[in-house]
C-alpha cells in the first residue's frame, strides 16, 4: 500500500488551514504509536484523582464511572487540555515558537494540585524525550523546525497536551484526528484505572468507553471552535480528590 494514500476523510474543515482534514496511512501509524498505552510516558501510573474517589466509595460501578468521566471530559481537564492541544497545534503549524512556549507555561500553571502537575509534566516531558529519541520529525515544515529548536532548548517540563500538539503538528497529523484520539486515550486510561481499582470487569470498562463515543466527538468539535478565553474547569470534586490523594495512606497510582 502507498503510505501517502488517504486512509480516511473526516469531512470536517481544519480551522487552521481551511481545508478538509485527511488522515494518511503514515499519519495514522504515528498517531496510533504516540497514543498507544505502550508509548513510554507512564500513563498507566496516573489515575487523575480517581483512586481517591474509589477509596472513598464515590465510584463503585460502571454507571458511576461513566457519569464521573462524562463530567471530566465536558467540564474538566478533558475539555481544557483539548483546547490547549489545539492552540499549540495551530501555533506550531505557523512556526510561532514564542507562543508555543507561552502555552507550555500556561499548561503547567493551570494544574490544580501537585499531583496533577506531576501527571501532566511527567507525561509531557517523557513524550518529548521519546519523540526526540525515536520519532524526531523532519525539519522541512515550520512545525518540524520549531520542534527542532524548542524541544531541547531547556530542561523545563512540558505539559502533556502542549507536547502532543507540538509533535502532532510537526508530524503532519490532522488536528481533528489527534484531538479525538487524545480524548479517547485519556478516557481509556482512566477506565483502565477503574477496571483495576474498583474493580470493574473488562466488559463493563468497554461499555463505558463505547457510551462515551458521541461525547468525545462533541468535546473534540467544541475544542476546535474554542479559544484560550474559554479555558477553565468546574470539576471541583475531581480537583479536591487529586489533592486528597497526595496524603492517601495506601496508593497504587501517582495521582
MOCOR-V322680 format. One record per residue. N is the residue number from 0. PSI is psi in degrees with one decimal (NA if undefined). Layout:
# MOCOR-V322680
n/psi
N/PSI
N/PSI
This chain:
# MOCOR-V322680
n/psi
0/136.8
1/121.8
2/-4.4
3/-0.6
4/136.0
5/125.7
6/-31.6
7/148.2
8/120.5
9/-4.9
10/5.0
11/155.7
12/130.3
13/121.8
14/-22.4
15/-34.7
16/-20.1
17/11.9
18/164.4
19/131.0
20/136.6
21/151.2
22/110.7
23/163.6
24/-34.6
25/-45.4
26/-40.5
27/-44.5
28/-45.3
29/-39.4
30/-42.9
31/-38.9
32/-47.2
33/-32.7
34/12.3
35/145.1
36/-19.7
37/-9.8
38/134.5
39/68.2
40/-1.9
41/28.5
42/-33.2
43/-12.3
44/0.6
45/138.6
46/-1.9
47/32.5
48/-6.9
49/-34.1
50/-39.9
51/-42.1
52/-44.0
53/-42.6
54/-33.2
55/4.2
56/11.8
57/-23.7
58/120.7
59/-1.4
60/176.7
61/-37.3
62/-42.1
63/-44.5
64/-44.6
65/-43.4
66/-42.1
67/-45.2
68/-36.2
69/-40.7
70/-42.5
71/-41.3
72/-42.5
73/-36.4
74/-0.8
75/-141.6
76/-27.8
77/-54.6
78/-47.4
79/-44.8
80/-34.0
81/-39.2
82/-43.9
83/-42.5
84/-48.5
85/-43.1
86/-43.1
87/-43.5
88/-49.1
89/-38.5
90/-35.7
91/-41.6
92/-36.8
93/-6.4
94/23.2
95/84.5
96/-40.9
97/-40.9
98/-38.5
99/-40.5
100/-37.8
101/-40.5
102/-35.4
103/-46.7
104/-39.7
105/-43.0
106/-34.4
107/-39.6
108/-25.3
109/-9.6
110/133.4
111/-8.4
112/166.4
113/-43.7
114/-33.7
115/-33.8
116/-44.1
117/-42.4
118/-46.9
119/-39.1
120/-39.5
121/-42.5
122/-43.0
123/-42.7
124/-41.9
125/-34.7
126/-47.0
127/-41.1
128/-43.7
129/-40.7
130/-44.0
131/-38.7
132/-30.7
133/-25.3
134/33.3
135/127.0
136/160.5
137/169.3
138/28.1
139/-30.3
140/164.7
141/-42.7
142/-38.4
143/-43.1
144/-37.5
145/-45.3
146/-43.9
147/-33.8
148/-43.1
149/-21.9
150/-34.4
151/21.5
152/-33.6
153/-179.4
154/9.8
155/150.5
156/159.8
157/127.7
158/141.0
159/-47.7
160/-31.6
161/-43.1
162/-44.0
163/-38.5
164/-43.1
165/-48.2
166/-40.4
167/-40.0
168/-42.1
169/-28.9
170/7.6
171/41.4
172/127.0
173/145.4
174/-51.7
175/-37.6
176/-43.7
177/-36.3
178/-49.4
179/-42.0
180/-38.2
181/-47.0
182/-38.0
183/-47.1
184/-38.7
185/-49.3
186/-43.3
187/-37.4
188/-41.2
189/-37.6
190/-40.1
191/-37.4
192/-46.8
193/-37.0
194/-37.3
195/-35.9
196/-23.7
197/-52.4
198/155.4
199/156.2
200/157.4
201/-37.5
202/-41.6
203/-40.1
204/-43.0
205/-32.7
206/-39.0
207/-44.5
208/-40.4
209/-41.3
210/-27.9
211/-5.9
212/-54.4
213/-32.6
214/-39.6
215/-41.4
216/-41.8
217/-45.0
218/-40.8
219/-45.8
220/-42.9
221/-35.1
222/-33.9
223/-26.0
224/-11.3
225/165.9
226/-175.4
227/-28.3
228/-17.5
229/-1.7
230/146.3
231/152.4
232/160.8
233/39.2
234/69.6
235/-37.7
236/-37.6
237/-39.5
238/-43.8
239/-38.9
240/-39.5
241/-31.8
242/-44.6
243/-30.5
244/-25.2
245/-28.8
246/12.1
247/136.4
248/-50.6
249/125.5
250/139.8
251/-24.9
252/161.8
253/-11.0
254/NA
